[in-house]
Amino acid sequence: MSKYTGAWGEVLAARYLRNRGLPILAANYRTRFGEIDIVSQEKGVLLFVEVKTRSPGMIALPLESVDTDKQRKLSLAAAQYLRREPPNTPSRFDIIEVYLGENEQLEKINHIKSAFESSV
């Protein structure tokens, strides 16, 4: 998968969230621990969204690439973001799987809410 494909998947995921009335608070939020693809909000809960994009012919499911090491890095990055928020701000970790067809056309989006718990 090219860097372009991953970036295109993030654009499609952000559009998917906005179309459902969820604001995009940050995109590609970088910390020394890693990057959070999208930070959004739903009913007062901060959403830390990892976007995984797959093109035709790729074998592994997008969800499979968010292993425990990736979850730990996302948790640490989210903790950095949460330092800017009021104490005890509720949050969750979602994964959005973006499936592309030929010519990078969107085939399907699968939004997995509360995909994992923070590991820090």
Beta strands, then each sheet from edge to edge (+ up, - down):
strand 1: 24-31
strand 2: 34-42
strand 3: 45-54
strand 4: 91-100
strand 5: 106-116
sheet 1: 1+ 2- 3+ 4+ 5-
end
